[in-house]
């Protein structure tokens, strides 16, 4: 099913504030609360809306270092990829992971309490993995644009 303009506006509104009630959505979209609620429910059922999350402040949580780590595998194969994916799933400081084209095989986004924690993650967790040949880390100095809503 394709999205109409009202669906797109509803999704944009929810990305900015997921707490909007059906009443508030209806007012913004010029719909009745029941119509807005039904549209929201349909978009959830159809998988356009995957869930709702709280956006936490990493600094307030003591996570002062945000970094990106490029991981280069020395050995490739389904078993190595699966083993590496299992390792990533066990590490809460690794908040996102992507397989990549280009030089690196993986790109990891991490949040750590300090540089020592980042160093331990790299040297005690990632590099000892049998398939990892090398890593390249980059520390975020300042985030100019925070994760923003997807275009709808």
HELIX and SHEET records of a PDB file:
HELIX    1   1 UNK A    5  UNK A   16  1                                  12    
HELIX    2   2 UNK A   22  UNK A   29  1                                   8    
HELIX    3   3 UNK A   33  UNK A   45  1                                  13    
HELIX    4   4 UNK A   78  UNK A   89  1                                  12    
HELIX    5   5 UNK A  115  UNK A  120  1                                   6    
HELIX    6   6 UNK A  121  UNK A  126  3                                   6    
SHEET    1   A 4 UNK A  94  UNK A  99  0                                        
SHEET    2   A 4 UNK A 106  UNK A 112 -1                                        
SHEET    3   A 4 UNK A  65  UNK A  73 -1                                        
SHEET    4   A 4 UNK A 132  UNK A 139 -1                                        
END                                                                             
